[in-house]
Amino acid sequence: MPTPPRIRVMISSRNNQEFPYKKKSDALLSDIRTVLAEQLEAEKLFGEPLFEVWINEVAPAAEGDENIWEKCRNEVRRADVVVVLYNGDAGWAKEGGEIGICHAEFEEGMGTAPAKVRVIRMEPLAKLRKGEDRVRDELFRREVDRHKQFTGRQCRNGEELIDLCKQTLREATAEMARLGVREARKGKYYSGGALDWSRLDFRARQREMRSVLHTALEDRGGTLVGSDRECIAFPLAGDKVLMVCHAIPASFSIPEAREGVSQAFLRDHELVSVLGKRNLGPVHLIACHKSITESQALRQLGFPDATLVAPPFGIFVADDIQKAQLFFLANCRDQTAVINQVQRLFDWIEQVDGAPRLVERAAARARIVQAIAAEQVVKSRRAGA
């Protein structure tokens, strides 16, 4: 019988620093990490080990060696969960001008899969070091604070640290199971709901895609607004943002599929009555039946000088001049896929703390749209005079 796979856990922190443990004020973090790794690997589910833990104490290379630097980054990429024991110390660096190893591990995790990174804060933070090390520590602290990845309470000793790590991994394991179920529900494109949608013509498929988008946003607290009930007033960061839903019912490269969707934000002034005085935006959500590339998304905006991000759900494009914001949801092949991509969208917004900036742009966009609409009224009056 094959050995069941285990959840790979990478623990990132400083080693040779003192932290209270077992009533000893001069205990070392490396000792606490070793105990934590042993206890985690002793955990079982139905009689089988559940976790495989990596700490750099087990690596043969000496600290400061280039091999251990790359080894640590590789282990972050391989891990299913990265637990950062954070005390504000960025760690050693290979040479002057570079970030510390703890900072590098954190950046690697956030850059490859931020959802798997868990940060546990130790209290008090380590004292800032001197010289280039101080610069590294300050840079690391700003970066961690910016991501707002703290988990649970702050730990004042090794016992609290071990206990919170176990709670964190328990929650991470449950979350991974939920994510796995959500992915499994998507099914295959050649059967089930995806096959049913493929049998529809463009307009019918487009209606289905938009309908599911509306339902997904309503389930999250949004409200259908407007005479044709095609827009959603969505609560976000204490405000209401007008979400306009679109669907591209075939490959993005087919012009007929993009009909009515291409550069739809240029018609935002027609929604001024729906915006009213309370709603911000509009912000455009575009469900794409198949994939979308960054260049295709930029062509929709009309020029390349824009904010462009490729999160798990697809592409996000924002124009910081016109304040237009476009979310492209890729591979919306059936109802479950659309709901899954909407979930991913809001997961991403939460992870990067993007709601305040999204709302700020939406407020600016509302002012621009209202100004354009007012100018159009003046133009119509002059034409009729």
RODO-2510 file (C-alpha; in nm, 4 decimals, decimal comma):
residues 385
     n   res          X          Y          Z
     1     m     0,0000     0,0000     0,0000
     2     p     0,1508     0,3414    -0,0977
     3     t     0,2437     0,5912     0,1723
     4     p    -0,0282     0,8588     0,2036
     5     p     0,0896     1,2076     0,1016
     6     r     0,1493     1,4520     0,3830
     7     i     0,0973     1,8284     0,4085
     8     r     0,4324     2,0000     0,3614
     9     v     0,4937     2,2732     0,6210
    10     m     0,7874     2,5138     0,6049
    11     i     0,8670     2,7114     0,9227
    12     s     1,0455     3,0404     0,8622
    13     s     1,2125     3,2440     1,1376
    14     r     1,5420     3,3405     1,2911
    15     n     1,7308     3,0616     1,4671
    16     n     1,9895     3,1848     1,7133
    17     q     1,7797     3,4420     1,8960
    18     e     1,6553     3,4213     2,2506
    19     f     1,2848     3,3811     2,3276
    20     p     1,1290     3,2696     2,6603
    21     y     1,0446     2,8985     2,6787
    22     k     0,9879     2,6630     2,9710
    23     k     1,0585     2,9449     3,2165
    24     k     1,4003     3,0070     3,0578
    25     s     1,4434     3,3614     2,9307
    26     d     1,7504     3,2674     2,7234
    27     a     1,6003     2,9754     2,5279
    28     l     1,6804     2,9827     2,1574
    29     l     1,4269     2,9982     1,8774
    30     s     1,6056     2,7072     1,7114
    31     d     1,5184     2,4866     2,0115
    32     i     1,1532     2,5952     2,0006
    33     r     1,1391     2,5337     1,6241
    34     t     1,2809     2,1837     1,6708
    35     v     1,0209     2,0982     1,9376
    36     l     0,7448     2,2424     1,7172
    37     a     0,8574     2,0382     1,4167
    38     e     0,8708     1,7186     1,6236
    39     q     0,5227     1,7748     1,7686
    40     l     0,3718     1,8546     1,4298
    41     e     0,5214     1,5451     1,2681
    42     a     0,3849     1,3374     1,5565
    43     e     0,0288     1,4512     1,4753
    44     k    -0,1750     1,1800     1,3044
    45     l    -0,5020     1,1509     1,1181
    46     f    -0,6618     0,8045     1,1292
    47     g    -0,3311     0,6600     1,2433
    48     e    -0,1175     0,8144     0,9680
    49     p     0,1210     1,1147     0,9956
    50     l    -0,0396     1,4332     0,8644
    51     f     0,2468     1,6860     0,8400
    52     e     0,5943     1,6853     0,6915
    53     v     0,7873     1,9781     0,8420
    54     w     1,0971     2,1492     0,7047
    55     i     1,3198     2,3743     0,9152
    56     n     1,6626     2,4882     0,8035
    57     e     1,8227     2,3236     1,1079
    58     v     1,8013     2,0023     0,9063
    59     a     1,9846     2,1507     0,6085
    60     p     2,3550     2,0590     0,5863
    61     a     2,4871     2,3886     0,4473
    62     a     2,6226     2,6490     0,6891
    63     e     2,4295     2,9700     0,7502
    64     g     2,5343     3,2363     0,5030
    65     d     2,6194     2,9849     0,2316
    66     e     2,4553     3,0580    -0,1038
    67     n     2,3247     2,7015    -0,1215
    68     i     2,1173     2,7337     0,1952
    69     w     1,9747     3,0636     0,0640
    70     e     1,8427     2,8940    -0,2496
    71     k     1,7431     2,5857    -0,0523
    72     c     1,5211     2,7947     0,1766
    73     r     1,3512     2,9661    -0,1160
    74     n     1,2953     2,6306    -0,2871
    75     e     1,1390     2,4906     0,0293
    76     v     0,8991     2,7865     0,0412
    77     r     0,7899     2,7080    -0,3156
    78     r     0,7468     2,3380    -0,2377
    79     a     0,5548     2,3891     0,0873
    80     d     0,1766     2,3621     0,1130
    81     v     0,1802     2,5964     0,4147
    82     v     0,4498     2,8481     0,5148
    83     v     0,4422     2,9520     0,8814
    84     v     0,6414     3,2706     0,9454
    85     l     0,7434     3,3153     1,3101
    86     y     0,7822     3,6910     1,2924
    87     n     0,9887     3,8966     1,5355
    88     g     1,0896     4,1764     1,2980
    89     d     1,4426     4,0487     1,2336
    90     a     1,5093     4,0125     0,8610
    91     g     1,7895     3,7621     0,9120
    92     w     2,1309     3,7283     0,7530
    93     a     2,2085     3,8359     0,3966
    94     k     2,4538     3,6937     0,1462
    95     e     2,6165     4,0331     0,0898
    96     g     2,5625     4,4041     0,1450
    97     g     2,2599     4,5679    -0,0118
    98     e     2,0485     4,2519    -0,0157
    99     i     1,7404     4,1682     0,1902
   100     g     1,7627     3,9222     0,4798
   101     i     1,6815     3,5521     0,4482
   102     c     1,3569     3,5803     0,6519
   103     h     1,2448     3,8653     0,4266
   104     a     1,3396     3,6602     0,1190
   105     e     1,1362     3,3612     0,2398
   106     f     0,8356     3,5826     0,3118
   107     e     0,8603     3,7479    -0,0314
   108     e     0,8916     3,4090    -0,2014
   109     g     0,5750     3,2847    -0,0314
   110     m     0,3733     3,5987    -0,1009
   111     g     0,4967     3,6070    -0,4594
   112     t     0,4141     3,2461    -0,5429
   113     a     0,1023     3,1696    -0,3354
   114     p     0,0055     3,4269    -0,0680
   115     a    -0,2878     3,2129     0,0491
   116     k    -0,0472     2,9554     0,1937
   117     v     0,1492     3,2045     0,4075
   118     r     0,0606     3,2406     0,7768
   119     v     0,2370     3,5010     0,9917
   120     i     0,2542     3,4571     1,3690
   121     r     0,3805     3,7604     1,5542
   122     m     0,6163     3,7334     1,8501
   123     e     0,6086     3,9927     2,1260
   124     p     0,8120     4,1974     2,1807
   125     l     0,9755     4,2436     1,8422
   126     a     1,3525     4,2053     1,8291
   127     k     1,5589     4,5207     1,8717
   128     l     1,6587     4,6858     1,5476
   129     r     2,0161     4,6034     1,4562
   130     k     2,2793     4,8487     1,3332
   131     g     2,4085     4,9555     0,9938
   132     e     2,2905     4,7621     0,6878
   133     d     2,1174     4,5076     0,9121
   134     r     1,8975     4,7846     1,0530
   135     v     1,7970     4,8873     0,7008
   136     r     1,7053     4,5239     0,6267
   137     d     1,4985     4,4951     0,9458
   138     e     1,3058     4,8168     0,8761
   139     l     1,2369     4,7103     0,5178
   140     f     1,1134     4,3681     0,6336
   141     r     0,8805     4,5201     0,8936
   142     r     0,7271     4,7609     0,6435
   143     e     0,6682     4,4784     0,3985
   144     v     0,5007     4,2495     0,6536
   145     d     0,2848     4,5343     0,7860
   146     r     0,1796     4,6213     0,4325
   147     h     0,0420     4,2721     0,3709
   148     k    -0,1487     4,2586     0,7043
   149     q    -0,0991     3,8823     0,7298
   150     f    -0,1017     3,8466     1,1091
   151     t    -0,2758     3,5399     1,2505
   152     g    -0,4398     3,5409     1,5920
   153     r    -0,2863     3,6776     1,9090
   154     q     0,0713     3,7851     1,9699
   155     c     0,2934     3,5270     2,1372
   156     r     0,5055     3,6110     2,4409
   157     n     0,6781     3,2747     2,4958
   158     g     0,7543     2,9459     2,3266
   159     e     0,4522     2,7672     2,4730
   160     e     0,2119     3,0238     2,3222
   161     l     0,4037     3,0106     1,9958
   162     i     0,3735     2,6321     1,9634
   163     d     0,0061     2,6383     2,0620
   164     l    -0,0827     2,9104     1,8087
   165     c     0,1141     2,7329     1,5333
   166     k    -0,0940     2,4215     1,5885
   167     q    -0,4200     2,6192     1,5785
   168     t    -0,3055     2,7978     1,2646
   169     l    -0,2187     2,4741     1,0856
   170     r    -0,5490     2,3216     1,1874
   171     e    -0,7318     2,6162     1,0249
   172     a    -0,5027     2,6058     0,7197
   173     t    -0,5713     2,2342     0,6718
   174     a    -0,9480     2,2895     0,6847
   175     e    -0,9170     2,5795     0,4421
   176     m    -0,7137     2,3705     0,1970
   177     a    -0,9813     2,1022     0,2111
   178     r    -1,2498     2,3597     0,1291
   179     l    -1,0437     2,4990    -0,1568
   180     g    -0,9909     2,1469    -0,2908
   181     v    -1,3632     2,0789    -0,2848
   182     r    -1,4315     2,4084    -0,4583
   183     e    -1,1837     2,3234    -0,7350
   184     a    -1,3222     1,9708    -0,7686
   185     r    -1,6732     2,1079    -0,8174
   186     k    -1,5606     2,2892    -1,1293
   187     g    -1,5691     1,9666    -1,3228
   188     k    -1,4467     1,9193    -1,6805
   189     y    -1,5247     2,1327    -1,9813
   190     y    -1,6463     1,8403    -2,1926
   191     s    -1,9304     1,7307    -1,9642
   192     g    -2,1934     1,8544    -1,7206
   193     g    -2,2784     2,2240    -1,7004
   194     a    -1,9848     2,3263    -1,9183
   195     l    -2,1141     2,1049    -2,1998
   196     d    -2,4649     2,2462    -2,1575
   197     w    -2,3343     2,6015    -2,1869
   198     s    -2,1256     2,5093    -2,4924
   199     r    -2,4441     2,4013    -2,6680
   200     l    -2,5987     2,7480    -2,6304
   201     d    -2,5676     3,0221    -2,8897
   202     f    -2,3694     3,3360    -2,8063
   203     r    -2,6596     3,5417    -2,6743
   204     a    -2,8105     3,2658    -2,4624
   205     r    -2,4698     3,1798    -2,3124
   206     q    -2,4034     3,5475    -2,2461
   207     r    -2,7344     3,5793    -2,0621
   208     e    -2,6511     3,2759    -1,8484
   209     m    -2,3064     3,4069    -1,7622
   210     r    -2,4368     3,7491    -1,6618
   211     s    -2,7212     3,5972    -1,4633
   212     v    -2,4793     3,3873    -1,2591
   213     l    -2,2588     3,6925    -1,2003
   214     h    -2,5599     3,8845    -1,0698
   215     t    -2,6612     3,5994    -0,8419
   216     a    -2,3075     3,5591    -0,7051
   217     l    -2,2885     3,9298    -0,6214
   218     e    -2,6389     3,9348    -0,4739
   219     d    -2,5447     3,6414    -0,2511
   220     r    -2,2603     3,8571    -0,1202
   221     g    -2,4894     4,1457    -0,0299
   222     g    -2,5272     4,3251    -0,3627
   223     t    -2,8568     4,4718    -0,4883
   224     l    -2,9849     4,4867    -0,8468
   225     v    -3,0429     4,8492    -0,9499
   226     g    -3,1416     5,0427    -1,2625
   227     s    -3,4450     5,0274    -1,4873
   228     d    -3,3164     4,7184    -1,6674
   229     r    -3,1848     4,5627    -1,3415
   230     e    -2,8467     4,4946    -1,5029
   231     c    -2,6217     4,6677    -1,2466
   232     i    -2,5369     4,5700    -0,8891
   233     a    -2,4904     4,8157    -0,6023
   234     f    -2,2294     4,6290    -0,4019
   235     p    -2,1206     4,7088    -0,0425
   236     l    -1,7446     4,7505    -0,0135
   237     a    -1,5359     4,9153     0,2584
   238     g    -1,8361     5,1039     0,3957
   239     d    -1,9500     5,2392     0,0573
   240     k    -2,1650     5,1223    -0,2335
   241     v    -1,9851     5,0473    -0,5602
   242     l    -2,1817     5,0078    -0,8834
   243     m    -2,0767     4,6810    -1,0462
   244     v    -2,1591     4,6444    -1,4159
   245     c    -2,1584     4,2819    -1,5305
   246     h    -2,0608     4,1709    -1,8807
   247     a    -1,9932     3,8377    -2,0472
   248     i    -1,7802     3,7325    -2,3427
   249     p    -1,9448     3,4036    -2,4442
   250     a    -1,6636     3,2613    -2,6583
   251     s    -1,2934     3,3039    -2,7207
   252     f    -1,1752     3,6595    -2,6597
   253     s    -1,0248     3,6676    -3,0082
   254     i    -1,3693     3,6411    -3,1737
   255     p    -1,4979     3,9949    -3,2459
   256     e    -1,8641     3,8847    -3,2352
   257     a    -1,8157     3,7556    -2,8805
   258     r    -1,6824     4,0941    -2,7682
   259     e    -1,9724     4,2846    -2,9227
   260     g    -2,1194     4,5270    -2,6704
   261     v    -1,8377     4,4600    -2,4224
   262     s    -1,5313     4,6166    -2,5861
   263     q    -1,4317     4,9327    -2,3980
   264     a    -1,7707     4,9373    -2,2259
   265     f    -1,6369     5,1879    -1,9710
   266     l    -1,6535     5,4560    -2,2432
   267     r    -2,0316     5,4478    -2,1989
   268     d    -2,0230     5,4875    -1,8207
   269     h    -2,1822     5,8349    -1,8451
   270     e    -2,5033     5,6637    -1,9602
   271     l    -2,5280     5,5121    -1,6102
   272     v    -2,5228     5,8438    -1,4248
   273     s    -2,8875     5,8069    -1,3235
   274     v    -2,8126     5,4635    -1,1751
   275     l    -2,5117     5,5985    -0,9904
   276     g    -2,7202     5,8667    -0,8242
   277     k    -2,5573     6,0313    -0,5236
   278     r    -2,4796     5,7198    -0,3208
   279     n    -2,3135     5,4744    -0,5593
   280     l    -1,9499     5,4944    -0,6706
   281     g    -1,7940     5,3743    -0,9933
   282     p    -1,8875     5,2062    -1,2171
   283     v    -1,6551     4,9072    -1,1882
   284     h    -1,6787     4,6475    -1,4662
   285     l    -1,6837     4,2687    -1,4116
   286     i    -1,6320     4,0755    -1,7334
   287     a    -1,6871     3,6985    -1,7309
   288     c    -1,4814     3,5392    -2,0108
   289     h    -1,5920     3,1980    -2,1342
   290     k    -1,2302     3,1068    -2,2053
   291     s    -0,8896     3,2478    -2,1139
   292     i    -0,7676     3,6062    -2,1475
   293     t    -0,4144     3,7412    -2,1828
   294     e    -0,2632     4,0570    -2,0410
   295     s    -0,2282     4,2106    -2,3878
   296     q    -0,5958     4,1420    -2,4623
   297     a    -0,6982     4,3083    -2,1363
   298     l    -0,4830     4,6127    -2,2089
   299     r    -0,6332     4,6445    -2,5569
   300     q    -0,9739     4,6684    -2,3936
   301     l    -0,8489     4,9607    -2,1903
   302     g    -0,7019     5,1227    -2,5008
   303     f    -0,3469     5,2012    -2,3863
   304     p    -0,0659     5,0159    -2,2058
   305     d     0,0208     5,2631    -1,9274
   306     a    -0,2043     5,1175    -1,6589
   307     t    -0,2063     4,9014    -1,3466
   308     l    -0,2285     4,5382    -1,4550
   309     v    -0,2302     4,2363    -1,2238
   310     a    -0,2866     3,8678    -1,3029
   311     p    -0,4409     3,7133    -0,9850
   312     p    -0,5815     3,3583    -0,9798
   313     f    -0,9231     3,4678    -1,1131
   314     g    -0,7905     3,6254    -1,4340
   315     i    -0,6817     3,9860    -1,4991
   316     f    -0,7366     4,3152    -1,3167
   317     v    -0,6762     4,6396    -1,5061
   318     a    -0,7024     4,9906    -1,3622
   319     d    -0,6445     5,3259    -1,5311
   320     d    -0,5175     5,5823    -1,2816
   321     i    -0,6062     5,8716    -1,5134
   322     q    -0,9653     5,7910    -1,6073
   323     k    -1,0041     5,5730    -1,2927
   324     a    -1,1668     5,2920    -1,4935
   325     q    -1,1422     4,9481    -1,3300
   326     l    -1,1956     4,6194    -1,5146
   327     f    -1,2012     4,2687    -1,3645
   328     f    -1,1719     3,9902    -1,6239
   329     l    -1,2805     3,6510    -1,4865
   330     a    -1,1215     3,3745    -1,6949
   331     n    -1,2579     3,0293    -1,7858
   332     c    -1,6191     3,0908    -1,6819
   333     r    -1,7345     2,7696    -1,8540
   334     d    -2,0324     2,6896    -1,6286
   335     q    -2,2227     2,8140    -1,3266
   336     t    -1,9820     2,6683    -1,0704
   337     a    -1,6788     2,8123    -1,2499
   338     v    -1,8287     3,1631    -1,2488
   339     i    -1,9103     3,1452    -0,8776
   340     n    -1,5616     3,0101    -0,8081
   341     q    -1,3969     3,2987    -0,9955
   342     v    -1,6075     3,5560    -0,8126
   343     q    -1,4968     3,3937    -0,4853
   344     r    -1,1343     3,4133    -0,5960
   345     l    -1,1780     3,7786    -0,6905
   346     f    -1,2935     3,8767    -0,3433
   347     d    -1,0351     3,6489    -0,1793
   348     w    -0,7691     3,8425    -0,3688
   349     i    -0,9138     4,1819    -0,2732
   350     e    -0,9077     4,0747     0,0914
   351     q    -0,5554     3,9310     0,0743
   352     v    -0,4021     4,2483    -0,0695
   353     d    -0,6274     4,4825     0,1326
   354     g    -0,7424     4,6217    -0,2008
   355     a    -1,0903     4,7433    -0,1025
   356     p    -0,9892     5,0961     0,0102
   357     r    -0,7977     5,1664    -0,3122
   358     l    -1,0739     5,0148    -0,5261
   359     v    -1,3319     5,2368    -0,3533
   360     e    -1,1062     5,5422    -0,3848
   361     r    -1,0764     5,4910    -0,7610
   362     a    -1,4502     5,4245    -0,7860
   363     a    -1,5263     5,7545    -0,6099
   364     a    -1,3005     5,9391    -0,8541
   365     r    -1,4592     5,7540    -1,1463
   366     a    -1,8063     5,8615    -1,0300
   367     r    -1,6986     6,2273    -1,0320
   368     i    -1,5524     6,1903    -1,3820
   369     v    -1,8646     6,0156    -1,5131
   370     q    -2,0928     6,2818    -1,3663
   371     a    -1,8818     6,5557    -1,5272
   372     i    -1,8992     6,3829    -1,8674
   373     a    -2,2752     6,3351    -1,8345
   374     a    -2,3232     6,7036    -1,7477
   375     e    -2,1163     6,8040    -2,0504
   376     q    -2,3270     6,5811    -2,2739
   377     v    -2,6409     6,7583    -2,1499
   378     v    -2,4881     7,0958    -2,2323
   379     k    -2,3882     6,9681    -2,5775
   380     s    -2,7407     6,8407    -2,6466
   381     r    -2,8934     7,1728    -2,5465
   382     r    -2,6596     7,3619    -2,7768
   383     a    -2,7398     7,1259    -3,0630
   384     g    -3,1108     7,1841    -3,0111
   385     a    -3,0826     7,5619    -2,9844
***
